[in-house]
Amino acid sequence: MSGTLGRPAAALLRWGARRGGGGGLRGPGVRAASSGGSGSAEHLDALVRRTGGGLLKGTPEQPSAASATPRADPAAARVRDYAAYNVLDDPQLRQGIKDYSNWPTIPQVYLNGEFVGGCDILLQMHQNGDLVEELKKLGIRSALLDEKKDQDSK
Ligand SMILES: N[C@@H](CCC(=O)N[C@@H](CS)C(=O)NCC(=O)O)C(=O)O
């Protein structure tokens, strides 16, 4: 699925069915973005809440640098749907999402519309088991854990 902002050089990933109620996830909290157009707070709010996913640099097929790491995570591999947005060709969106989340880098991951963090945080959450737990809350099961259970039961 392509986004409405141009060619897909960045991806806003939908991590699972949205559920109501917020989630108490870590992150610096949302504050108003000052840039206009595609970088405006209103636009970013709609974008994040509509897709509730993550912002990558690079295409979904060829994520650039650190953006590749969350995609490589086995739990994150359960992503079923995404919209792609071009932050590399859209300086307003690129700066706007950083202002919006008060986070200086991309990739940025949102779960259920709430900012979680970048690559390092996602990796840490995967390693300590928090990511699987948070994804479970969204109705996304870990393929890795399912495989392990299958093997254990044999
Ligand atoms: N350690 C960071 C890696 C992300 C990072 O350093 N991203 C850089 C480029 S790969 C970035 O977004 N720089 C600002 C920009 O490109 O606008 C993380 O945990 O996400």
The ligand as an SDF file (V2000), in Angstrom:
LIG
                    3D

 20 19  0  0  0  0  0  0  0  0999 V2000
   20.9060    4.6130   17.0780 N   0  0  0  0  0  0  0  0  0  0  0  0
   19.8080    5.1630   16.3200 C   0  0  0  0  0  0  0  0  0  0  0  0
   20.0860    4.9880   14.8610 C   0  0  0  0  0  0  0  0  0  0  0  0
   19.2380    5.9050   13.9980 C   0  0  0  0  0  0  0  0  0  0  0  0
   20.0550    7.0070   13.3570 C   0  0  0  0  0  0  0  0  0  0  0  0
   21.1540    7.3490   13.8110 O   0  0  0  0  0  0  0  0  0  0  0  0
   19.4860    7.5870   12.2940 N   0  0  0  0  0  0  0  0  0  0  0  0
   20.1330    8.6610   11.6200 C   0  0  0  0  0  0  0  0  0  0  0  0
   20.5290    8.2820   10.2140 C   0  0  0  0  0  0  0  0  0  0  0  0
   20.7160    6.5660    9.8830 S   0  0  0  0  0  0  0  0  0  0  0  0
   19.1530    9.8180   11.4800 C   0  0  0  0  0  0  0  0  0  0  0  0
   17.9570    9.6550   11.5580 O   0  0  0  0  0  0  0  0  0  0  0  0
   19.7020   11.0270   11.2910 N   0  0  0  0  0  0  0  0  0  0  0  0
   18.8770   12.1870   11.0710 C   0  0  0  0  0  0  0  0  0  0  0  0
   18.2760   12.1950    9.6940 C   0  0  0  0  0  0  0  0  0  0  0  0
   18.6490   11.3810    8.8370 O   0  0  0  0  0  0  0  0  0  0  0  0
   17.3980   13.0330    9.4480 O   0  0  0  0  0  0  0  0  0  0  0  0
   18.4900    4.4510   16.7320 C   0  0  0  0  0  0  0  0  0  0  0  0
   18.4790    3.8520   17.7930 O   0  0  0  0  0  0  0  0  0  0  0  0
   17.4790    4.5100   16.0330 O   0  0  0  0  0  0  0  0  0  0  0  0
  1  2  1  0
  2  3  1  0
  2 18  1  0
  3  4  1  0
  4  5  1  0
  5  6  2  0
  5  7  1  0
  7  8  1  0
  8  9  1  0
  8 11  1  0
  9 10  1  0
 11 12  2  0
 11 13  1  0
 13 14  1  0
 14 15  1  0
 15 16  2  0
 15 17  1  0
 18 19  2  0
 18 20  1  0
M  END
$$$$
